[in-house]
Amino acid sequence: MILNTEKSFGLVSILFHWIMAALFLIQFWIGLTMESEPVLAAKQALIARHVSIGILILALWAIRIVWTLCNRRPALPGGMQQGERRLPRASHVLLLALFGIIPLTGWLLVSTMGGLLPFQIFGLFALPRFGLGASLHAAGIWSVFHAFLAYFMLILAAVHALAALRHQFTLKDGLMVRMLLPGRSLIDE
């Protein structure tokens, strides 16, 4: 029940899925909130938290990549057509890639801000900045790209969730339950 099988997800994959999804939603909310925060001290605290959680997501992403490469992926429902099978695989790859790319663009943004943004991770240690040099123009570009990718990921995650709900309540194949409980198989198996 810890490892994935041919028919079901294991506990580790399920925890990665839900923890990273929750962290992304928290990050998205902090990102929206910090932009409109009028009190400077509160805004700086939100930015520091946003940066720290972003690096946490990046670290979890790296571990998850290794875990995903070392574990099999459970089979999709047998009744799915070949084209239907490509779409979930492609969306999973894209979601997983975005979990790494978005924090990296944030790191690039912080790097191009020079010393204007903190780079202390949960107040425990500092990470080096990429050697890009301070440039408000470059920071603006990275900021827009970072936000665009975050919105894109939010939309892709919503489509992912709607597809899971479709499988659970319309197709009734048990696909969604596999990501809720370790060791659960598809209903038609």
C-alpha positions in Angstrom: 0.0 0.0 0.0 3.1 2.3 0.1 4.1 1.7 -3.5 2.1 2.0 -6.7 0.9 -1.2 -8.3 -0.4 -1.9 -11.8 -3.9 -1.3 -10.6 -3.6 1.3 -7.8 -1.7 4.2 -6.4 0.3 3.8 -3.2 0.2 6.0 -0.1 3.4 8.0 -1.1 2.0 9.0 -4.5 -1.3 9.9 -3.0 0.4 12.1 -0.3 2.6 13.8 -3.0 -0.5 14.5 -5.1 -2.6 16.1 -2.3 0.2 17.9 -0.4 1.5 19.5 -3.6 -2.0 20.4 -4.8 -2.7 22.1 -1.4 0.7 23.9 -1.4 -0.1 25.2 -5.0 -3.5 26.5 -4.0 -2.0 28.2 -0.9 0.8 29.7 -3.1 -1.8 31.0 -5.6 -3.8 32.6 -2.8 -0.7 34.2 -1.2 0.4 35.4 -4.6 -2.9 37.1 -5.1 -3.1 38.5 -1.6 0.5 39.9 -1.4 0.0 42.0 -4.6 -2.9 43.9 -3.0 -1.6 44.1 0.6 -1.4 47.8 1.6 0.7 47.3 4.8 4.3 47.1 3.8 5.3 44.8 6.8 2.4 42.4 6.0 3.3 42.4 2.3 6.9 41.6 3.0 5.8 38.7 5.3 3.6 37.3 2.6 6.4 37.6 0.0 8.8 35.8 2.4 6.2 33.0 3.0 5.5 32.8 -0.8 9.2 32.4 -1.6 9.7 29.8 1.1 6.8 27.7 0.1 7.9 28.0 -3.5 11.3 26.5 -2.6 9.5 23.8 -0.6 7.4 22.9 -3.7 10.5 22.8 -5.8 12.2 20.4 -3.4 9.1 18.2 -3.2 8.9 18.3 -7.0 12.5 17.0 -7.3 11.7 14.2 -4.9 8.4 13.4 -6.7 10.2 13.2 -10.0 12.5 10.5 -8.7 9.5 8.8 -7.0 7.5 8.9 -10.2 10.4 7.5 -12.3 11.0 4.7 -9.9 7.3 3.7 -9.6 4.9 2.2 -12.1 1.8 4.2 -13.1 -1.5 2.4 -12.6 -3.3 1.5 -15.8 -6.1 3.7 -17.1 -9.7 2.2 -17.5 -9.8 -0.4 -20.2 -12.7 1.2 -22.1 -10.7 4.4 -22.9 -9.8 5.0 -26.5 -6.2 5.6 -27.5 -6.8 9.3 -27.9 -8.5 9.5 -24.5 -5.4 7.8 -23.0 -3.0 10.3 -24.4 -4.8 13.3 -22.9 -4.5 12.4 -19.2 -0.9 11.3 -19.7 0.0 14.6 -21.4 -1.8 16.7 -18.8 -0.1 14.8 -15.9 3.3 15.4 -17.5 2.4 19.1 -18.0 1.2 19.5 -14.4 4.3 17.8 -13.1 6.5 20.0 -15.2 4.8 23.2 -14.1 5.4 22.2 -10.4 9.1 22.7 -11.2 9.0 25.5 -13.8 6.8 27.9 -11.7 9.1 27.9 -8.7 12.1 28.2 -10.9 10.6 31.3 -12.6 10.0 32.7 -9.1 13.6 32.1 -8.2 14.7 33.9 -11.4 12.4 36.8 -10.4 13.9 37.0 -7.0 17.4 36.8 -8.5 16.7 39.7 -10.9 15.3 41.9 -8.1 18.8 42.1 -6.5 18.4 42.6 -2.8 14.9 44.0 -3.0 13.2 40.7 -2.2 14.2 38.4 0.7 15.6 35.0 -0.1 15.5 33.4 3.3 13.8 30.1 3.3 11.4 30.0 6.3 13.9 32.2 8.1 16.3 29.3 8.4 18.8 29.7 5.5 19.4 31.7 2.4 19.7 30.3 -1.1 21.9 31.8 -3.7 20.4 33.9 -6.4 21.0 33.1 -10.0 23.8 35.3 -11.3 21.7 37.4 -13.6 22.3 40.8 -12.1 19.6 43.2 -10.9 17.2 44.4 -13.5 13.8 45.7 -12.9 12.9 45.2 -16.5 13.9 41.5 -16.4 12.1 41.2 -13.0 9.0 42.5 -14.7 9.2 39.9 -17.5 9.8 37.1 -15.0 7.0 38.3 -12.9 4.5 38.2 -15.8 5.8 34.8 -16.9 5.5 33.5 -13.3 2.0 34.7 -12.9 0.9 33.5 -16.4 2.2 30.0 -15.6 0.4 30.0 -12.2 -2.9 30.9 -13.8 -2.3 28.3 -16.6 -1.7 25.7 -14.0 -4.8 26.7 -12.0 -6.9 26.2 -15.1 -5.2 22.9 -16.0 -5.7 21.7 -12.4 -9.4 22.6 -12.6 -9.8 20.6 -15.8 -7.9 17.8 -14.2 -10.3 17.9 -11.2 -13.4 18.1 -13.4 -12.1 15.1 -15.4 -11.7 13.1 -12.2 -15.2 14.0 -11.1 -16.5 12.9 -14.5 -14.9 9.6 -14.1 -16.2 9.2 -10.6 -19.8 10.3 -11.0 -20.6 10.0 -14.7 -18.5 7.1 -15.9 -18.5 5.5 -12.5 -15.2 3.6 -13.1 -13.6 4.4 -9.7 -10.7 6.3 -11.3 -10.9 9.2 -8.8 -11.0 6.9 -5.7 -7.6 5.5 -6.6 -6.1 8.9 -5.7 -8.0 9.0 -2.4 -7.3 5.6 -0.9 -4.2 3.5 -1.3 -4.6 0.1 -2.9 -8.0 0.9 -4.5 -8.5 -0.4 -8.0 -10.8 0.5 -10.9 -14.3 -0.7 -10.5 -14.2 -2.8 -13.7 -11.2 -4.8 -12.5 
